[in-house]
Each structure stands twice: as C-alpha cells, then as structure tokens.
Amino acid sequence: MSFALMMLGGMILDLAFGWPDKLYVRIGHPVTWIGKAITICETRLNNGSRNARILAGAVTVLVVVALAAAPLIVVQAALPDNWIRTLIGAILAWPMIALRSMRDHYQAVATALAANDLPAARYAVSMIVGRNPSQLDAPAVARAATESLAENTSDGIVAPLFWGALLGLPGIYAYKAINTMDSMIGHRSDRYEAFGKVAARVDDVVNLIPARLTGLAFACASSRPLIALKSMLRDAPNHRSPNAGWPEGAMAAALNVRLSGPRVYDGHTANEPWLNEGAPDPDAQAMRKAVSLYHRALVLCGLALAGLAML
C-alpha cells in the first residue's frame, strides 16, 4: 500500500511545516488554484433557467475534478516504483492535508476566550466558520469553533487521507476539488442553490465513509469511548448534515459538552437539535481538551495508515 505510505508522509510534512507563508507568497496553494478554476466556471456558466444552472453546475464538477486529478494521474504513472515514488507522493499530498492549520486556527479561538477577549475570539472563529459570528456570545463562539474542528477533521484530514490511501494522488486531489466546490458553491442561496446542487450532493457522497470514520476515531481516542459511540449513533442522524453530525456528535460526547442547537442564519433562527443535549456549553478548558482529543485521533489515523502500508 504505497499510497498509504504517501499519505502518512504527507501528514508528517504538514505537521512539521504546515504550509509556509513564504511558499504561499511565491506559488499560492493548490486549493487556491482549484478555487480560481471554480470561480471562472461559475462566472461564465451560472446563468439561465434553473435546469440550465443545474446542468452547468454538473459540467463544472466534471471539469474541475478533471483539471485537479488528470495531471496527478500522469505524474503518479510516471513515478518509479521505489522510495522516490513515496517521497514525491508525500510532497504532493502534503498541501492537501490541513492538520496544522486547523489546530492553529482553533487554538487561536481558545486563547482569545481564555483571555475573555470576545472580539478577538469572534474574529478568530470567523476564519473557520461560514456564518457571521459578530452577534455570537462566548458559549456560541466556543460551540461554533468546536463544531468546525470536528467537521473539518473529517473534511480537511480524514477524507483526503482516505481517498488518497485508496486512489493515490489523483484521489486526494479529486476529493479536495469536490470539497472546495462544496465550500464555494454548495450553498442554499438564490445564486448557488441550483448551480451548486450537484457539487453539494457529490460532496455528501464522498464524505459518507470518512465522516463516520472520523467520528469513530474521536470516540476511540476519548476517555469514554462507549459513551461517545452511543451518543454519536443516537444524535448524528438528526443533524442537518448527513455527515457532519458524526464527528461533531462523537466530539460532543467525548468532551461532555453540547454542540449544534438553535442558530441564526441571515437573521432567521434555525431550530437545530442539540448534540449531546443536557451537557454544558464548551468553555476554554473544554477547548483545550478538544485539541488533545484531536491530536489523539490523528495518531490513530497515522497508525491506521502505517498498518495499511505494512500490508
């Protein structure tokens, strides 16, 4: 399983270096390149009737995935079948795995809340959530950040590793293209509801297994694995997302906090059900425990990849 070894190498590189600012200034980042392709397609194709927009969105998914994966198919086929293949594969997988940046963004929120600096916490959480946090109080900020940590562990780490271990470099790049499209156009707004419909549905499908694996990793890495598993299995099916409820539900129970619940979008209150209802809101101390849980779950992921590689 050289693919698994590539992914393990990518994990180690990201943990050690993140994506250096100097490198970003010089060449940007592959996800931003994918984002530019999505923007070009959306600007040119997102018009006409609803059915025309849905079709254009489907074409966009095919084009962007092909642009992301095709060069990696060629590169992977050209690599020699030795340690050089693993090394180059790890370097190319590295930017698609967001271990360090997710942890750093989450810790920034926890640090601000520990200092009772709500404006700084709101700003920090705005870097990792999609909704406007300007009216959130401290408990809501902590919930939003912790939900993001749980969901993005699946979307930003476990899912890329899963598809990379299964299909190699084309798999991890195709997944990131799909997930980036969902982030950019998979919204239920007037502009994107039709155009992003296919992207959102494809993203749901490719995250089905990774989301549940992430929830399992959080549960197994917790100090109360059976409770976390039971709570996840009970609460996740009621979540607004077919996938996010699994890692979020496991993390909520593992930390003994509540997540999700009612929230405000564009001035409208959405009465979402609670995950681990009855537990207290997360605070700065619970957020520190969440970082520890995150690290332990990543160790399990690394061990799983190492085990696959040894096969």
NORLINSUL-V716078 format. One record per residue. N is the residue number from 1. RES is the residue in one letter. PHI is phi in whole degrees, 0 to 359 (NA if undefined). D_CENTER is the distance of its C-alpha to the mean C-alpha in Angstrom with 1 decimal. Layout:
BEGIN
N_RES_PHI_D_CENTER ; N_RES_PHI_D_CENTER
END
This chain:
BEGIN
1_M_NA_24.1 ; 2_S_298_23.9 ; 3_F_299_20.4 ; 4_A_298_19.2 ; 5_L_292_21.1 ; 6_M_302_19.6 ; 7_M_294_16.0 ; 8_L_297_17.5 ; 9_G_297_19.2 ; 10_G_297_16.1 ; 11_M_302_14.6 ; 12_I_296_17.9 ; 13_L_297_18.2 ; 14_D_292_14.9 ; 15_L_297_16.0 ; 16_A_283_19.4 ; 17_F_239_19.0 ; 18_G_61_15.6 ; 19_W_243_16.2 ; 20_P_304_19.8 ; 21_D_302_20.9 ; 22_K_297_24.0 ; 23_L_292_22.2 ; 24_Y_296_20.0 ; 25_V_296_23.4 ; 26_R_284_25.1 ; 27_I_235_22.8 ; 28_G_79_19.7 ; 29_H_210_16.4 ; 30_P_306_15.7 ; 31_V_293_12.8 ; 32_T_291_15.5 ; 33_W_294_17.9 ; 34_I_299_15.9 ; 35_G_300_15.6 ; 36_K_295_19.4 ; 37_A_296_20.1 ; 38_I_297_18.3 ; 39_T_298_20.3 ; 40_I_298_23.5 ; 41_C_296_23.1 ; 42_E_296_22.3 ; 43_T_297_25.2 ; 44_R_272_27.6 ; 45_L_250_26.8 ; 46_N_277_25.6 ; 47_N_204_29.1 ; 48_G_92_31.8 ; 49_S_288_31.8 ; 50_R_298_28.9 ; 51_N_296_29.4 ; 52_A_296_29.7 ; 53_R_291_26.3 ; 54_I_298_24.7 ; 55_L_297_26.3 ; 56_A_297_25.4 ; 57_G_295_21.7 ; 58_A_295_22.1 ; 59_V_299_23.8 ; 60_T_300_21.1 ; 61_V_301_18.5 ; 62_L_297_21.1 ; 63_V_294_22.1 ; 64_V_292_18.7 ; 65_V_297_17.6 ; 66_A_296_21.1 ; 67_L_298_21.0 ; 68_A_284_17.9 ; 69_A_269_19.0 ; 70_A_303_22.8 ; 71_P_299_23.4 ; 72_L_285_21.5 ; 73_I_298_23.6 ; 74_V_295_26.6 ; 75_V_299_25.6 ; 76_Q_297_24.6 ; 77_A_293_27.9 ; 78_A_274_29.9 ; 79_L_288_28.7 ; 80_P_292_31.4 ; 81_D_273_30.9 ; 82_N_207_31.1 ; 83_W_297_29.4 ; 84_I_296_29.0 ; 85_R_301_26.7 ; 86_T_294_24.4 ; 87_L_296_24.6 ; 88_I_295_23.9 ; 89_G_299_21.1 ; 90_A_296_19.4 ; 91_I_296_20.0 ; 92_L_285_18.5 ; 93_A_283_15.4 ; 94_W_315_15.0 ; 95_P_291_13.5 ; 96_M_270_10.7 ; 97_I_241_9.4 ; 98_A_249_8.3 ; 99_L_297_9.9 ; 100_R_288_12.6 ; 101_S_295_11.4 ; 102_M_296_8.9 ; 103_R_299_12.0 ; 104_D_295_14.4 ; 105_H_295_13.1 ; 106_Y_292_13.0 ; 107_Q_295_16.4 ; 108_A_297_17.8 ; 109_V_294_17.5 ; 110_A_298_19.1 ; 111_T_295_21.8 ; 112_A_293_22.7 ; 113_L_293_23.0 ; 114_A_297_25.1 ; 115_A_270_27.4 ; 116_N_58_27.7 ; 117_D_257_26.6 ; 118_L_296_25.0 ; 119_P_301_25.0 ; 120_A_293_23.1 ; 121_A_294_20.6 ; 122_R_297_20.1 ; 123_Y_296_19.7 ; 124_A_297_17.2 ; 125_V_288_15.0 ; 126_S_295_15.5 ; 127_M_283_13.4 ; 128_I_233_10.1 ; 129_V_237_11.1 ; 130_G_273_12.5 ; 131_R_264_15.8 ; 132_N_285_18.9 ; 133_P_267_19.3 ; 134_S_297_22.9 ; 135_Q_254_24.5 ; 136_L_281_22.4 ; 137_D_276_24.3 ; 138_A_300_23.3 ; 139_P_299_22.2 ; 140_A_292_20.1 ; 141_V_297_18.5 ; 142_A_298_17.8 ; 143_R_296_16.4 ; 144_A_299_14.1 ; 145_A_294_12.8 ; 146_T_290_12.6 ; 147_E_299_10.8 ; 148_S_295_8.1 ; 149_L_301_8.2 ; 150_A_295_8.2 ; 151_E_294_5.6 ; 152_N_284_2.9 ; 153_T_297_5.2 ; 154_S_287_4.9 ; 155_D_290_2.4 ; 156_G_263_3.3 ; 157_I_229_6.3 ; 158_V_294_7.9 ; 159_A_296_7.6 ; 160_P_302_8.8 ; 161_L_296_11.2 ; 162_F_299_12.4 ; 163_W_288_13.2 ; 164_G_291_14.6 ; 165_A_294_16.7 ; 166_L_279_18.0 ; 167_L_238_18.7 ; 168_G_80_18.7 ; 169_L_300_17.8 ; 170_P_299_18.1 ; 171_G_293_15.6 ; 172_I_290_12.8 ; 173_Y_286_13.9 ; 174_A_297_14.3 ; 175_Y_299_10.9 ; 176_K_296_9.5 ; 177_A_296_12.3 ; 178_I_296_11.6 ; 179_N_293_8.0 ; 180_T_292_9.7 ; 181_M_297_12.6 ; 182_D_299_11.0 ; 183_S_294_9.9 ; 184_M_270_13.4 ; 185_I_234_15.7 ; 186_G_274_14.3 ; 187_H_250_16.0 ; 188_R_269_19.1 ; 189_S_242_21.3 ; 190_D_302_24.7 ; 191_R_285_23.5 ; 192_Y_247_20.4 ; 193_E_304_21.1 ; 194_A_277_23.1 ; 195_F_297_21.8 ; 196_G_266_18.1 ; 197_K_299_19.0 ; 198_V_293_18.7 ; 199_A_301_15.3 ; 200_A_295_13.9 ; 201_R_291_15.8 ; 202_V_296_14.8 ; 203_D_298_11.1 ; 204_D_302_12.2 ; 205_V_292_14.2 ; 206_V_288_12.0 ; 207_N_260_9.5 ; 208_L_303_12.7 ; 209_I_286_13.3 ; 210_P_301_10.1 ; 211_A_297_9.4 ; 212_R_287_13.0 ; 213_L_295_13.0 ; 214_T_295_10.4 ; 215_G_301_12.8 ; 216_L_296_15.6 ; 217_A_296_14.6 ; 218_F_298_14.4 ; 219_A_296_17.7 ; 220_C_292_19.4 ; 221_A_275_18.6 ; 222_S_273_20.0 ; 223_S_276_23.7 ; 224_R_222_24.1 ; 225_P_298_22.4 ; 226_L_293_24.6 ; 227_I_297_24.2 ; 228_A_296_20.4 ; 229_L_296_20.5 ; 230_K_297_23.2 ; 231_S_294_21.5 ; 232_M_299_18.2 ; 233_L_296_20.4 ; 234_R_284_22.3 ; 235_D_268_19.9 ; 236_A_302_16.8 ; 237_P_297_19.0 ; 238_N_269_20.0 ; 239_H_289_16.6 ; 240_R_296_16.4 ; 241_S_256_13.4 ; 242_P_290_14.2 ; 243_N_237_10.9 ; 244_A_297_9.4 ; 245_G_296_12.9 ; 246_W_288_12.8 ; 247_P_293_10.5 ; 248_E_293_11.8 ; 249_G_296_15.3 ; 250_A_294_15.4 ; 251_M_293_14.5 ; 252_A_302_17.0 ; 253_A_289_19.7 ; 254_A_297_19.2 ; 255_L_268_19.7 ; 256_N_56_22.2 ; 257_V_230_20.9 ; 258_R_257_20.2 ; 259_L_227_17.1 ; 260_S_64_16.7 ; 261_G_82_20.3 ; 262_P_303_22.1 ; 263_R_208_20.6 ; 264_V_251_22.0 ; 265_Y_238_20.8 ; 266_D_51_23.2 ; 267_G_84_26.0 ; 268_H_249_25.6 ; 269_T_272_24.8 ; 270_A_257_22.6 ; 271_N_276_23.8 ; 272_E_284_20.7 ; 273_P_290_21.6 ; 274_W_282_20.8 ; 275_L_260_18.9 ; 276_N_60_21.4 ; 277_E_303_24.0 ; 278_G_100_26.8 ; 279_A_278_25.0 ; 280_P_285_25.1 ; 281_D_291_22.5 ; 282_P_293_20.5 ; 283_D_236_22.4 ; 284_A_300_22.2 ; 285_Q_294_23.4 ; 286_A_297_20.8 ; 287_M_291_18.1 ; 288_R_296_19.7 ; 289_K_294_19.6 ; 290_A_295_15.9 ; 291_V_296_15.5 ; 292_S_297_18.0 ; 293_L_298_16.3 ; 294_Y_303_13.0 ; 295_H_297_15.3 ; 296_R_294_17.2 ; 297_A_295_14.3 ; 298_L_292_13.4 ; 299_V_299_17.2 ; 300_L_299_17.2 ; 301_C_298_14.7 ; 302_G_298_17.0 ; 303_L_295_20.0 ; 304_A_297_18.9 ; 305_L_295_18.5 ; 306_A_297_21.8 ; 307_G_296_23.4 ; 308_L_296_22.4 ; 309_A_297_23.8 ; 310_M_289_27.0 ; 311_L_292_27.6
END
